[in-house]
Amino acid sequence: MEQEQSVASNTAPAVSSFMTRVTDVFTAPSDVYTEVAEVPVQTSSWMLPWVISLLLAIGFTYALYNNTTLRQQIFEMQEQGWKKAVAEGKMTQEQYDQFSERMESSGPVMFMLFGAGSQIVGLSVIFFGAGLVFWLVLKFGLKFSGSYTKMLEVLGLASVIGILGSIITLLMMNLFDSFYAGPSASLAVLGSFDPTNKVHRLLASLNVFTLWEVAVLGIGMANISRKSVNTGLGVAFGLWAVWAIVSSLLGWGMR
């Protein structure tokens, strides 16, 4: 009996460290997700990327506030949205005047409170909501028997690519001195980017790092569900395409 337990222990797959997994996501995603599929859920693989993304959102907001040009562009974008709401009867002129006055008089505390606060809430809803959607699709569409946290583990590891993309985006914003700059197709219309234009928003969603992240996510989904890579990629890109189109049409975001 002891010999059998020893053999079982020797054949059990080893669990890589978080940093090793992160490195492999960039260099060998198939290998890391093969391991993820075979070992118990490692909470650090989804919790640490989520926490890092929240901290980055705070730093991102602080950096935007300290760039006068970018801060003004954000204010102008908000005002455009309010003016459109007034024109459509969704907001009164009095409300517009109140919001505009508050925005102009807002200091760093208010900017950080609303900017970073909304980013933290939005990122959390998207992270856990997307994980739930992907898990349900795998569970009922591909007969995946794993847990929701296993899907979060796959999503969390893939999201480190998006975290790198956010850092690159912030650098590009400061380089081009434009809130609309980023490693996406929106560079083609950067000089005339209109955040109310559905086509421009769709171009902004065609982000190099987003597409890379979705591809890695598809590989992960294929591994944990024991399906082909093409199936995983098809599911990942199919769901992403739906989200990109809907969010562009409804104006939920540019990235």
Backbone torsions as a table, in degrees:
resi	resn	phi	psi	omega
1	MET	NA	-44.3	179.5
2	GLU	-63.1	-36.6	180.0
3	GLN	-65.8	-40.3	179.6
4	GLU	-64.0	-42.3	178.6
5	GLN	-63.8	-36.5	179.7
6	SER	-66.1	-41.5	179.0
7	VAL	-64.0	-44.0	-179.6
8	ALA	-62.0	-39.4	-179.5
9	SER	-66.5	-39.0	-178.3
10	ASN	-69.5	-27.9	-177.4
11	THR	-92.3	-7.7	179.1
12	ALA	-67.7	131.9	-178.7
13	PRO	-64.2	140.2	178.9
14	ALA	-76.9	152.8	179.6
15	VAL	-103.0	122.4	-179.7
16	SER	-73.3	158.8	176.1
17	SER	-71.7	164.6	179.8
18	PHE	-59.9	-44.2	-178.3
19	MET	-65.2	-36.1	177.5
20	THR	-65.4	-41.4	178.6
21	ARG	-63.7	-42.7	179.5
22	VAL	-61.6	-44.5	178.4
23	THR	-61.0	-43.5	-178.8
24	ASP	-68.3	-26.7	176.8
25	VAL	-59.5	-35.9	-180.0
26	PHE	-83.1	-36.1	-172.3
27	THR	-102.7	-32.5	-177.2
28	ALA	-149.6	66.9	-176.8
29	PRO	-59.1	-33.6	179.9
30	SER	-62.9	-39.6	-178.8
31	ASP	-66.5	-47.0	-176.8
32	VAL	-66.5	-35.5	-179.3
33	TYR	-78.3	-21.7	171.8
34	THR	-65.6	-40.9	176.9
35	GLU	-66.6	-44.5	-179.8
36	VAL	-57.1	-37.3	-178.0
37	ALA	-70.0	-22.9	-171.7
38	GLU	-102.9	-16.9	-175.7
39	VAL	-114.3	162.8	177.7
40	PRO	-59.7	159.8	179.9
41	VAL	-59.9	131.2	174.7
42	GLN	-103.4	106.2	-174.7
43	THR	-55.4	-34.2	-178.7
44	SER	-61.4	-25.7	-176.2
45	SER	-70.2	-22.3	175.3
46	TRP	-112.3	-31.6	-176.2
47	MET	-72.2	-43.4	-178.7
48	LEU	-64.1	-46.2	176.3
49	PRO	-60.7	-36.8	178.6
50	TRP	-64.6	-47.0	179.9
51	VAL	-63.9	-42.1	179.4
52	ILE	-61.5	-40.8	179.5
53	SER	-64.8	-34.7	177.9
54	LEU	-69.2	-42.6	177.7
55	LEU	-64.7	-38.7	178.1
56	LEU	-64.6	-36.7	178.9
57	ALA	-61.5	-39.1	178.1
58	ILE	-66.2	-46.3	178.2
59	GLY	-64.0	-37.9	178.5
60	PHE	-60.7	-47.8	-179.1
61	THR	-63.7	-41.9	179.2
62	TYR	-61.8	-42.6	-179.9
63	ALA	-65.3	-38.1	178.7
64	LEU	-66.0	-41.0	-179.1
65	TYR	-63.4	-35.9	-176.3
66	ASN	-83.5	0.4	172.0
67	ASN	-107.1	107.4	-173.4
68	THR	-57.2	-42.8	-178.1
69	THR	-64.3	-46.6	-179.3
70	LEU	-65.5	-40.2	179.1
71	ARG	-61.9	-41.4	179.2
72	GLN	-66.0	-37.4	178.9
73	GLN	-65.2	-36.5	177.1
74	ILE	-65.3	-44.1	178.3
75	PHE	-60.7	-43.4	-179.1
76	GLU	-64.8	-38.1	178.5
77	MET	-64.9	-40.7	177.9
78	GLN	-64.9	-40.6	179.7
79	GLU	-64.7	-37.9	177.1
80	GLN	-60.4	-41.5	178.8
81	GLY	-64.7	-39.9	179.3
82	TRP	-68.4	-40.4	178.8
83	LYS	-62.6	-39.1	177.6
84	LYS	-64.9	-39.7	178.8
85	ALA	-64.4	-38.1	177.5
86	VAL	-64.8	-44.4	-179.2
87	ALA	-63.3	-31.7	-179.1
88	GLU	-90.5	0.3	178.3
89	GLY	79.3	12.8	-180.0
90	LYS	-87.9	-10.7	179.7
91	MET	-146.8	142.1	178.7
92	THR	-83.8	160.8	177.9
93	GLN	-62.6	-35.4	179.2
94	GLU	-63.2	-42.7	178.0
95	GLN	-64.2	-40.6	178.4
96	TYR	-60.0	-45.8	-179.6
97	ASP	-61.6	-39.8	179.9
98	GLN	-65.9	-47.0	-179.9
99	PHE	-62.8	-42.2	-178.3
100	SER	-64.3	-41.1	179.8
101	GLU	-65.6	-42.6	179.9
102	ARG	-64.6	-39.3	-178.2
103	MET	-65.9	-42.7	-179.0
104	GLU	-66.8	-30.5	-178.0
105	SER	-95.3	0.0	-177.9
106	SER	-70.2	138.4	178.6
107	GLY	-100.1	-171.4	-178.4
108	PRO	-60.9	-33.9	-178.5
109	VAL	-65.3	-47.7	-179.8
110	MET	-66.2	-40.0	179.6
111	PHE	-61.3	-45.7	179.6
112	MET	-67.4	-39.3	-177.9
113	LEU	-61.8	-50.3	-178.5
114	PHE	-78.6	-40.0	-178.9
115	GLY	-68.1	-59.5	-178.9
116	ALA	-67.5	-37.6	179.9
117	GLY	-60.6	-47.0	-179.8
118	SER	-67.0	-34.8	178.2
119	GLN	-65.5	-44.0	-179.2
120	ILE	-62.8	-45.8	179.0
121	VAL	-64.7	-46.5	-178.6
122	GLY	-61.8	-45.7	179.9
123	LEU	-62.1	-40.5	-179.4
124	SER	-66.6	-43.5	179.2
125	VAL	-62.9	-44.1	-179.6
126	ILE	-66.0	-43.5	-177.4
127	PHE	-62.4	-54.6	-177.2
128	PHE	-74.7	-31.7	177.7
129	GLY	-68.9	-44.3	178.5
130	ALA	-63.8	-40.3	177.7
131	GLY	-59.3	-40.4	179.6
132	LEU	-66.5	-43.4	179.7
133	VAL	-62.7	-48.3	-179.8
134	PHE	-61.6	-41.1	-179.7
135	TRP	-63.8	-42.7	179.5
136	LEU	-65.1	-39.2	178.5
137	VAL	-64.7	-43.4	178.4
138	LEU	-65.9	-42.2	-176.3
139	LYS	-64.1	-47.8	-175.3
140	PHE	-95.5	-23.9	-179.5
141	GLY	-92.6	-37.6	-176.3
142	LEU	-116.5	10.6	176.6
143	LYS	58.7	37.7	178.1
144	PHE	-74.4	129.8	-176.1
145	SER	-102.6	1.9	-178.2
146	GLY	-76.3	174.8	-176.2
147	SER	-86.0	166.8	176.0
148	TYR	-61.9	-38.5	-179.1
149	THR	-67.4	-26.8	175.4
150	LYS	-65.8	-39.2	176.9
151	MET	-67.3	-38.6	176.9
152	LEU	-61.9	-36.2	179.0
153	GLU	-62.6	-44.6	177.9
154	VAL	-62.9	-46.1	-178.8
155	LEU	-65.6	-41.9	-178.8
156	GLY	-62.1	-43.9	179.7
157	LEU	-65.2	-41.1	179.0
158	ALA	-65.7	-30.7	-175.3
159	SER	-68.3	-14.6	178.1
160	VAL	-65.5	-25.0	175.7
161	ILE	-69.1	-41.0	176.2
162	GLY	-64.5	-34.1	178.0
163	ILE	-64.2	-44.2	175.9
164	LEU	-61.3	-40.8	178.9
165	GLY	-61.3	-37.0	178.7
166	SER	-65.6	-38.8	178.3
167	ILE	-65.2	-44.1	178.0
168	ILE	-62.0	-40.5	179.4
169	THR	-61.0	-44.6	179.4
170	LEU	-61.9	-40.9	177.9
171	LEU	-63.2	-41.2	-179.9
172	MET	-68.4	-36.4	177.1
173	MET	-58.9	-44.2	-179.8
174	ASN	-73.4	-33.9	179.6
175	LEU	-67.0	-45.8	-179.2
176	PHE	-89.7	-6.4	-177.6
177	ASP	55.1	43.8	-178.8
178	SER	-143.5	132.2	178.9
179	PHE	-66.8	-19.8	-175.4
180	TYR	-95.2	2.4	179.3
181	ALA	-77.2	148.3	178.7
182	GLY	174.3	167.0	-179.0
183	PRO	-77.9	61.4	-176.6
184	SER	-139.1	176.8	180.0
185	ALA	-68.1	-11.5	179.6
186	SER	-66.9	-14.1	177.0
187	LEU	-60.2	-25.9	-179.5
188	ALA	-66.4	-24.2	-178.9
189	VAL	-124.2	26.2	-174.0
190	LEU	-58.1	-40.8	-177.3
191	GLY	-68.1	-21.0	-178.5
192	SER	-129.1	25.9	-175.7
193	PHE	-61.5	131.2	179.6
194	ASP	-120.3	110.1	-177.2
195	PRO	-64.3	-13.5	177.5
196	THR	-91.8	-6.4	-179.1
197	ASN	-86.1	122.1	-176.0
198	LYS	-63.3	-38.1	180.0
199	VAL	-66.8	-41.4	178.5
200	HIS	-63.3	-40.3	178.4
201	ARG	-65.0	-37.7	178.8
202	LEU	-66.5	-40.0	177.1
203	LEU	-61.0	-39.6	179.6
204	ALA	-64.4	-29.2	-179.7
205	SER	-75.0	-16.5	178.4
206	LEU	-84.3	68.4	-176.0
207	ASN	-94.3	133.7	-177.5
208	VAL	-55.9	-45.1	-177.4
209	PHE	-72.6	-32.3	176.6
210	THR	-65.0	-46.4	179.3
211	LEU	-62.8	-39.4	177.1
212	TRP	-63.2	-45.4	179.7
213	GLU	-61.9	-42.4	-179.9
214	VAL	-64.7	-39.4	178.7
215	ALA	-62.9	-44.6	178.6
216	VAL	-65.4	-38.9	177.0
217	LEU	-60.9	-40.6	178.3
218	GLY	-62.3	-39.6	177.1
219	ILE	-62.9	-42.6	178.8
220	GLY	-63.5	-43.1	179.7
221	MET	-63.8	-37.2	178.6
222	ALA	-64.5	-41.5	-177.8
223	ASN	-67.3	-47.0	-175.6
224	ILE	-73.5	-23.4	179.7
225	SER	-96.1	0.1	179.4
226	ARG	59.9	37.8	177.3
227	LYS	-112.7	174.1	-179.8
228	SER	-70.4	156.8	178.4
229	VAL	-61.1	-39.1	179.4
230	ASN	-60.6	-36.7	177.7
231	THR	-66.3	-45.3	179.0
232	GLY	-62.2	-43.4	179.1
233	LEU	-65.2	-38.5	179.4
234	GLY	-63.3	-42.8	178.6
235	VAL	-66.1	-47.1	-177.2
236	ALA	-62.8	-49.4	-177.9
237	PHE	-72.1	-30.3	177.3
238	GLY	-64.5	-46.9	179.2
239	LEU	-67.8	-38.6	178.3
240	TRP	-63.9	-41.0	-179.7
241	ALA	-61.7	-41.0	177.6
242	VAL	-61.6	-46.5	-179.8
243	TRP	-62.7	-44.3	-177.9
244	ALA	-62.1	-42.9	-178.8
245	ILE	-68.7	-47.8	-178.3
246	VAL	-63.3	-46.2	-178.6
247	SER	-66.4	-33.2	177.0
248	SER	-69.3	-40.5	-179.8
249	LEU	-69.0	-37.2	-176.7
250	LEU	-92.6	-5.8	178.3
251	GLY	71.6	34.7	-178.0
252	TRP	-79.4	-15.3	-179.3
253	GLY	171.4	165.1	-177.9
254	MET	-106.6	-14.9	-174.7
255	ARG	-124.3	NA	NA
